[in-house]
Every structure is written in C-alpha cells, then in structure tokens.
Amino acid sequence: MSSVKYYFKDRKNSLLMITFFLFFSIFFSSCGVYSFTGASVPAGAKTMSVQYFTNKAKIVEPTLSAVFTNALRDRFTSQTNLKMVGKNGDIALEGEITDYKTTPVAIQADQTAALNRLTITVNVRFSSKLEPSKDFETTFTQYVDYSSSDNFSSIKNSLIKKIVNDLTDNIFNKAMVNW
C-alpha cells in the first residue's frame, strides 16, 4: 500500500515540475523582450539598422570605418534577435568616427616615451521607434597602450580590433542593456 502512495506522490511531483517548466518556457519565449545576453529589446521591435560610420578624424585610418561599422552590426545581430536592414529599422544607430590618434604616455627621465596610446573616439546617435525616451547621442572613447619599442604598423590591426571590441561593448550596453 505504501508503494502505491509513493507512486502517486512521485507522479504528482513530476506533473507539477513539468507544468512549472512549461509555464516558464512559454512565458519567456513569448515575451521576446529579454535575452540571456542581458539585452532588453523593446516589445515589437523586429529590425535594426546601423548606418556606415564615416571617419571624420584628423588622421584617417583607411579601413577603420568599415571595421567599426561591421563590428557594430555583428554585435547587435549576434546579441539580439533583430533583423539587420539597410535603413529605418525599429532601432537605429548612426554616427561618425571623430578621433583617431596616437599619443606618447609614460614619459621617462630621458624625455622618451615608454608607452604610446592609440585612442579612437566615435559619436553615436541611437534611436528607437518604439521607445523614443531611450534615444541618445553620446561620444564613446577607448584606448589601448602599447610599448614605444613596438613597430606600430605591425600591431596596428590588433590594437584597432581590441579598441573596436571595447567600443561596441560599450555602445551595445548603453543601447540595449538596462541596468
């Protein structure tokens, strides 16, 4: 008799767990607002547009605009379920690269720099058709230091990649993550 009670009790717990799991699965999949990356996509948003970021810096690195724009597009498509469109997305980003410079840092006693710093600054305009109160225009700056004894030409691409990655993280977090 006790084995029959145990069977029904165990079955009842199993059904309760399945019901609980189905409820939360349906709730989180139908909502479409939260992703496990922390992105908070406005309900109803389906498309995203990222315009080409022109390079308006005094020093123009020829590939920087394409590298930055593509990295920003990749970040949003990989971290959200939004479809990338050419123009007029439900969520839109546009802007320009405003600064690209190398400066000496960590000056030594003999007036030479032990380190140099590559800095990239972008101005970003974010707009959301569904939540206009979240629109912003912000300047983002990132830099990386490197040894002055390094050949800048040989490490430039890896430095740019690191800075662009940090910039796209910051832009994505400001645009899509509501802390």
C-alpha distance (Angstrom), angle and dihedral (degrees) to the residues before:
residue distance angle dihedral
M1 . . .
S2 3.81 . .
S3 3.80 90.8 .
V4 3.80 90.0 56.7
K5 3.84 90.4 51.7
Y6 3.79 90.5 48.8
Y7 3.83 91.5 49.6
F8 3.80 92.7 53.9
K9 3.80 93.4 43.2
D10 3.82 91.5 50.0
R11 3.81 91.1 46.6
K12 3.80 90.9 49.4
N13 3.83 90.6 52.3
S14 3.79 90.7 48.3
L15 3.80 92.0 51.5
L16 3.79 90.3 47.5
M17 3.80 91.6 51.7
I18 3.82 92.4 47.7
T19 3.80 91.4 49.3
F20 3.81 90.8 48.4
F21 3.81 91.6 49.4
L22 3.83 93.4 47.4
F23 3.80 92.1 48.7
F24 3.80 93.8 53.4
S25 3.80 93.1 41.2
I26 3.78 91.7 54.4
F27 3.81 93.1 42.2
F28 3.80 95.6 52.2
S29 3.80 96.4 39.6
S30 3.80 95.7 47.8
C31 3.76 94.6 44.7
G32 3.81 94.0 65.3
V33 3.78 91.5 -172.2
Y34 3.79 103.3 99.0
S35 3.77 130.0 53.2
F36 3.78 128.7 -173.2
T37 3.81 89.6 -114.0
G38 3.79 88.5 69.0
A39 3.80 93.6 -107.7
S40 3.77 115.7 146.7
V41 3.79 106.2 -154.1
P42 3.81 114.2 -170.7
A43 3.78 112.8 -108.9
G44 3.78 108.9 -98.1
A45 3.82 95.6 22.4
K46 3.78 110.0 134.5
T47 3.82 105.7 157.0
M48 3.77 139.6 49.4
S49 3.78 130.6 -167.2
V50 3.79 126.3 -164.3
Q51 3.79 113.5 -173.3
Y52 3.79 121.5 -148.2
F53 3.81 110.8 -84.3
T54 3.79 106.7 -133.5
N55 3.78 118.9 -148.4
K56 3.81 109.8 -118.0
A57 3.80 95.5 162.5
K58 3.80 120.6 125.2
I59 3.81 88.6 -116.0
V60 3.78 111.5 46.3
E61 3.79 117.0 -153.7
P62 3.83 101.0 -157.8
T63 3.82 98.7 -138.0
L64 3.81 99.2 35.9
S65 3.82 97.7 92.4
A66 3.79 93.2 52.7
V67 3.81 93.8 42.0
F68 3.80 92.9 49.5
T69 3.82 96.5 43.2
N70 3.81 93.0 48.2
A71 3.81 92.2 46.6
L72 3.81 90.6 51.5
R73 3.81 91.8 49.0
D74 3.80 90.8 47.6
R75 3.80 91.9 49.9
F76 3.80 93.4 54.0
T77 3.79 96.1 43.1
S78 3.80 93.2 47.5
Q79 3.81 95.4 45.0
T80 3.81 99.9 41.6
N81 3.78 138.0 36.0
L82 3.82 92.1 -120.9
K83 3.80 119.8 128.1
M84 3.81 114.5 -127.2
V85 3.81 113.5 -124.0
G86 3.80 130.8 179.6
K87 3.81 97.9 -117.8
N88 3.79 143.8 -1.1
G89 3.79 99.2 24.0
D90 3.79 120.4 174.9
I91 3.79 82.9 -109.4
A92 3.80 118.0 32.7
L93 3.80 136.7 -172.1
E94 3.76 127.2 -169.8
G95 3.76 137.2 154.3
E96 3.76 145.5 111.4
I97 3.77 142.3 -94.9
T98 3.79 103.9 -108.1
D99 3.79 103.3 178.3
Y100 3.79 139.5 25.6
K101 3.77 116.0 167.5
T102 3.76 145.8 147.6
T103 3.80 117.4 -143.1
P104 3.80 133.4 176.5
V105 3.80 117.8 -109.6
A106 3.80 133.0 175.2
I107 3.81 96.3 38.7
Q108 3.81 112.0 -156.7
A109 3.82 129.3 -142.5
D110 3.81 91.3 -93.5
Q111 3.84 89.9 57.5
T112 3.80 94.4 -107.5
A113 3.77 124.5 122.8
A114 3.77 118.6 -113.2
L115 3.78 89.4 -167.0
N116 3.77 137.6 26.9
R117 3.79 125.8 -156.5
L118 3.79 127.2 -141.7
T119 3.81 110.3 -155.9
I120 3.81 128.2 -172.0
T121 3.81 123.4 -172.6
V122 3.80 126.3 -170.7
N123 3.78 131.2 -175.2
V124 3.81 111.7 -142.8
R125 3.80 130.9 -166.2
F126 3.81 114.5 -164.4
S127 3.79 123.7 -170.8
S128 3.78 133.6 178.0
K129 3.80 120.4 -164.4
L130 3.80 90.4 -159.6
E131 3.82 98.3 44.0
P132 3.83 108.6 26.9
S133 3.81 90.4 169.0
K134 3.83 87.6 72.3
D135 3.82 94.3 57.0
F136 3.79 115.4 121.3
E137 3.77 145.7 169.2
T138 3.79 113.0 -149.8
T139 3.78 139.1 161.8
F140 3.80 115.6 -129.8
T141 3.81 122.5 -163.5
Q142 3.78 129.6 -174.3
Y143 3.77 132.5 170.7
V144 3.76 141.7 -178.0
D145 3.80 127.6 -156.0
Y146 3.78 121.9 -137.6
S147 3.78 135.4 179.2
S148 3.77 115.0 -86.4
S149 3.79 88.1 -136.5
D150 3.84 90.4 64.0
N151 3.77 119.4 97.3
F152 3.82 101.7 -112.3
S153 3.81 93.4 -153.8
S154 3.79 91.7 57.6
I155 3.84 95.8 48.4
K156 3.81 100.0 32.5
N157 3.82 96.1 97.4
S158 3.80 93.9 51.1
L159 3.82 90.9 47.1
I160 3.80 91.2 50.0
K161 3.82 90.7 48.2
K162 3.83 91.2 53.1
I163 3.80 93.3 47.5
V164 3.82 93.1 45.4
N165 3.81 89.9 50.3
D166 3.81 90.9 52.5
L167 3.81 92.0 45.6
T168 3.81 93.3 50.5
D169 3.83 89.8 48.4
N170 3.79 91.1 53.2
I171 3.81 93.9 45.1
F172 3.81 92.9 47.1
N173 3.80 91.7 48.6
K174 3.80 93.1 49.2
A175 3.81 92.4 46.6
M176 3.78 102.9 39.1
V177 3.78 112.5 15.3
N178 3.77 115.6 78.9
W179 3.78 105.7 -162.4
